Amino acid sequence: MTNAHLGLGRPMENMMKRPLVGMIAALAAAASANSAFAAEKPVSIVLVHGAFADASSWGGEVGALEQAGYDVRAIANPLENLDSDTDYVKNFLSTVDGPIVLAGHSYGGSVITNAAAGNPKVKALVYVDAAAPDVGETTAQLSGADSVLTRPQEELFDAVLPPGAPKEQAQLYLKKDVFLQHFGNDLPPDLATRAWASQRSAAVAALFTPSKNAAWKDIPSWYFISSGDQVITPTSEESMAARAHSQVTRFDGGSHLTLVSHPDAVTQVIEAAAASVH
């Protein structure tokens, strides 16, 4: 006996179809959600330290960004030569999935300016009391007219020449008085002294090699400028930020190591850059 003979007909057929239609709709919605999730990969944040420092200088920012849910890496910057340092960071970026926010402090700004060039995964640049050179400019020439770094080199650095190496490979260490009074001058004295004692040396070639790229011409940028920076002066940073059309945050006080003394303020700028990535 058929459904028609029972007086059920089309209504029963429709009732039987409804669960199937609902299941198909649910599967389609799930597939769409998975596709959207795959397309919208989470933002990765890569932090590049500057000269006379190491990756631990980003410690406060790493902790805050991880707590906010970001995949963040503070990587070693060789501090040997702008060209080879750039290649090193480029190679690291090739291992990172998803869109990237690339931040640099001090000389690290020169490195990210070159390492990001031509990389479609890098969606934002963040300069933290940093250099942002144009093609042909060196990090050293961007310190500013009233920077402490305009003093004679023998007053600034203890230079160590590796055996048999040419002068451009001399490793420079900031003298203690320069570090404490002009580099990390807003840090507690005991912390500033430990930072001086454990500083990474930087090769002369790192600071004096001309930039070959200017990624800020093509990639949106953010600039964090400390009014108390005596190494790369606010006047110099304002000029670099203006030509890069950066979104600027001006911090009242601080030093060249504001990323250490006030990591929350720096983190806010990095998060603003990350929030712009779609």
C-alpha positions as CSV (number, residue, x, y, z in Angstrom):
1,M,0.0,0.0,0.0
2,T,1.4,3.4,-1.0
3,N,1.5,6.7,0.9
4,A,-1.2,7.9,-1.4
5,H,-3.5,5.0,-0.4
6,L,-2.9,5.9,3.2
7,G,-3.9,9.4,2.5
8,L,-0.4,10.7,3.3
9,G,0.9,11.7,-0.2
10,R,3.1,14.7,-0.6
11,P,3.2,15.9,3.0
12,M,4.9,12.7,4.2
13,E,7.5,13.0,1.4
14,N,8.2,16.6,2.4
15,M,8.6,15.6,6.0
16,M,11.1,12.9,5.0
17,K,13.1,15.4,2.9
18,R,13.3,18.1,5.7
19,P,16.0,16.3,7.8
20,L,18.1,15.7,4.7
21,V,17.8,19.3,3.6
22,G,18.7,20.5,7.1
23,M,21.8,18.2,7.2
24,I,23.0,19.5,3.8
25,A,22.5,23.1,5.0
26,A,24.5,22.4,8.1
27,L,27.3,20.8,6.2
28,A,27.4,23.7,3.8
29,A,27.6,26.2,6.7
30,A,30.4,24.2,8.3
31,A,32.4,24.0,5.1
32,S,31.9,27.7,4.6
33,A,33.1,28.5,8.1
34,N,36.2,26.2,7.7
35,S,37.0,27.9,4.4
36,A,36.7,31.3,6.0
37,F,38.9,30.2,8.9
38,A,41.6,28.9,6.5
39,A,41.5,32.1,4.5
40,E,41.8,34.3,7.6
41,K,45.0,33.1,9.1
42,P,46.0,34.6,12.4
43,V,48.5,37.5,12.4
44,S,52.1,36.7,13.3
45,I,54.3,39.3,14.9
46,V,58.0,39.3,14.4
47,L,60.2,41.6,16.5
48,V,63.8,42.5,15.5
49,H,66.1,44.1,18.1
50,G,68.7,46.8,17.5
51,A,72.4,47.3,18.1
52,F,73.9,46.9,21.6
53,A,70.9,44.8,22.6
54,D,69.4,41.4,22.1
55,A,66.0,39.7,21.7
56,S,65.4,39.9,25.4
57,S,64.8,43.7,25.0
58,W,61.4,42.7,23.7
59,G,60.6,40.6,26.7
60,G,57.7,42.8,28.0
61,E,56.1,43.1,24.6
62,V,56.4,39.3,23.9
63,G,54.6,38.5,27.2
64,A,51.8,41.1,26.6
65,L,51.3,40.0,22.9
66,E,51.2,36.3,23.8
67,Q,48.6,37.0,26.5
68,A,46.6,38.8,23.9
69,G,46.6,35.7,21.7
70,Y,49.2,36.6,19.1
71,D,51.8,34.3,17.7
72,V,54.9,36.4,18.4
73,R,58.7,35.8,17.9
74,A,61.5,38.0,19.0
75,I,64.4,36.9,16.9
76,A,68.2,37.2,16.9
77,N,69.6,40.0,14.8
78,P,73.2,39.1,13.8
79,L,74.4,42.8,13.9
80,E,77.1,42.1,11.4
81,N,76.2,43.9,8.1
82,L,73.0,45.4,6.9
83,D,72.9,43.2,3.8
84,S,73.6,39.9,5.6
85,D,71.4,40.8,8.5
86,T,68.6,41.5,6.1
87,D,69.1,38.1,4.4
88,Y,69.0,36.4,7.7
89,V,65.6,38.0,8.7
90,K,64.2,37.4,5.2
91,N,65.0,33.7,5.6
92,F,63.3,33.6,9.0
93,L,60.2,35.3,7.6
94,S,59.9,32.6,5.0
95,T,59.3,30.1,7.9
96,V,56.3,32.2,9.2
97,D,52.8,31.4,8.2
98,G,50.0,33.9,7.7
99,P,50.2,37.7,7.5
100,I,53.1,39.3,9.4
101,V,53.5,42.5,11.4
102,L,57.2,43.2,11.4
103,A,58.6,45.5,14.1
104,G,62.1,46.8,14.5
105,H,63.9,48.8,17.3
106,S,66.8,51.1,16.6
107,Y,69.1,49.5,13.9
108,G,66.4,46.8,13.7
109,G,64.3,49.4,11.8
110,S,66.9,49.4,9.0
111,V,66.8,45.7,8.9
112,I,63.0,45.4,8.6
113,T,63.0,48.2,6.0
114,N,65.1,45.9,3.8
115,A,63.8,42.4,4.9
116,A,60.2,43.3,4.2
117,A,60.8,44.5,0.6
118,G,58.9,42.3,-1.9
119,N,57.4,40.0,0.7
120,P,53.6,40.0,0.3
121,K,53.1,38.4,3.7
122,V,54.4,41.5,5.5
123,K,51.3,43.7,6.0
124,A,52.6,46.3,8.5
125,L,55.9,47.7,9.7
126,V,56.4,49.1,13.2
127,Y,59.3,51.4,14.0
128,V,60.2,51.7,17.7
129,D,62.7,54.5,18.3
130,A,64.1,53.3,15.1
131,A,65.8,54.1,11.8
132,A,63.8,53.9,8.6
133,P,66.3,54.5,5.9
134,D,65.6,55.4,2.2
135,V,67.7,53.7,-0.5
136,G,71.3,54.7,-0.1
137,E,71.1,55.9,3.5
138,T,72.9,54.3,6.4
139,T,71.7,53.9,9.9
140,A,74.5,56.0,11.3
141,Q,73.6,59.1,9.2
142,L,70.0,59.0,10.5
143,S,70.8,59.5,14.2
144,G,70.1,63.2,14.1
145,A,72.2,66.3,14.4
146,D,72.1,66.4,18.2
147,S,72.4,62.7,18.8
148,V,75.0,61.5,21.2
149,L,76.3,59.3,18.4
150,T,77.7,62.4,16.7
151,R,80.6,62.4,19.2
152,P,83.9,61.0,18.1
153,Q,83.8,57.2,18.0
154,E,86.6,56.8,20.5
155,E,84.4,58.6,23.1
156,L,81.4,56.3,22.3
157,F,82.8,52.8,21.8
158,D,85.2,50.2,22.9
159,A,86.2,48.5,19.6
160,V,87.3,44.9,19.3
161,L,88.9,43.8,16.0
162,P,88.6,40.0,15.4
163,P,92.0,38.5,14.4
164,G,92.9,39.2,10.8
165,A,89.6,41.1,10.2
166,P,89.3,44.4,8.2
167,K,88.3,47.5,10.1
168,E,84.7,47.4,8.9
169,Q,84.3,44.2,10.9
170,A,85.4,45.7,14.2
171,Q,82.9,44.9,16.9
172,L,81.7,48.0,18.8
173,Y,80.6,48.1,22.4
174,L,79.0,51.2,23.9
175,K,81.1,52.6,26.8
176,K,79.4,52.4,30.2
177,D,78.9,56.1,30.7
178,V,77.3,56.5,27.3
179,F,75.0,53.5,27.8
180,L,73.8,54.6,31.3
181,Q,73.5,58.3,30.6
182,H,72.3,58.4,27.0
183,F,71.1,54.9,25.8
184,G,69.1,53.5,28.7
185,N,69.0,56.6,30.8
186,D,65.4,56.1,31.9
187,L,66.0,52.6,33.3
188,P,66.7,51.9,36.9
189,P,70.5,52.1,37.4
190,D,70.9,48.5,38.3
191,L,68.9,47.3,35.3
192,A,70.8,49.8,33.0
193,T,74.1,48.5,34.3
194,R,73.1,44.9,33.7
195,A,72.0,45.8,30.2
196,W,75.3,47.5,29.5
197,A,77.3,44.5,30.9
198,S,75.4,42.0,28.7
199,Q,75.1,44.1,25.5
200,R,75.6,42.5,22.1
201,S,78.4,44.1,20.1
202,A,77.6,45.6,16.6
203,A,79.9,45.5,13.7
204,V,80.9,48.8,12.1
205,A,79.5,47.5,8.8
206,A,76.0,47.1,10.3
207,L,75.8,50.8,11.0
208,F,77.5,52.1,7.9
209,T,76.1,49.9,5.1
210,P,73.7,51.8,2.8
211,S,70.2,50.6,2.6
212,K,69.2,48.9,-0.7
213,N,65.4,49.0,-0.2
214,A,62.7,51.1,1.5
215,A,59.8,48.8,2.2
216,W,57.9,51.7,4.0
217,K,57.1,53.1,0.5
218,D,54.8,50.2,-0.2
219,I,53.8,48.8,3.3
220,P,51.8,50.7,5.9
221,S,53.9,51.7,8.9
222,W,53.5,52.8,12.5
223,Y,56.1,54.9,14.3
224,F,56.7,55.0,18.1
225,I,58.8,58.1,19.0
226,S,60.2,58.7,22.5
227,S,60.8,62.4,23.4
228,G,63.7,61.2,25.6
229,D,65.6,59.3,22.9
230,Q,69.1,60.7,22.7
231,V,70.4,58.1,20.2
232,I,68.0,58.4,17.3
233,T,66.6,61.8,18.1
234,P,62.8,62.6,17.9
235,T,63.5,65.3,15.2
236,S,65.1,62.6,13.0
237,E,62.4,60.1,13.7
238,E,59.7,62.7,13.0
239,S,61.2,63.3,9.6
240,M,61.5,59.6,8.7
241,A,57.9,59.0,9.9
242,A,56.6,61.9,7.8
243,R,58.1,60.7,4.5
244,A,56.8,57.2,5.2
245,H,53.3,58.5,6.0
246,S,53.5,56.5,9.2
247,Q,50.9,56.6,12.0
248,V,52.8,58.2,14.8
249,T,52.7,57.7,18.5
250,R,54.7,60.2,20.5
251,F,55.7,59.1,24.0
252,D,56.6,61.7,26.5
253,G,59.9,60.8,28.1
254,G,61.5,57.4,27.9
255,S,64.9,56.8,26.3
256,H,66.3,54.8,23.5
257,L,65.2,51.8,25.5
258,T,61.6,52.7,26.1
259,L,60.7,49.3,24.8
260,V,62.3,48.0,28.0
261,S,61.1,50.6,30.4
262,H,57.5,51.0,29.1
263,P,56.6,47.8,27.1
264,D,52.9,48.4,27.5
265,A,53.1,51.7,25.5
266,V,55.0,50.0,22.7
267,T,52.7,47.0,22.7
268,Q,49.7,49.2,22.1
269,V,51.2,50.4,18.9
270,I,52.1,46.9,17.7
271,E,48.6,45.8,18.4
272,A,47.2,48.8,16.5
273,A,49.2,47.7,13.5
274,A,48.0,44.1,13.9
275,A,44.4,45.2,14.1
276,S,44.8,46.8,10.7
277,V,45.6,43.5,9.0
278,H,42.6,41.9,7.4
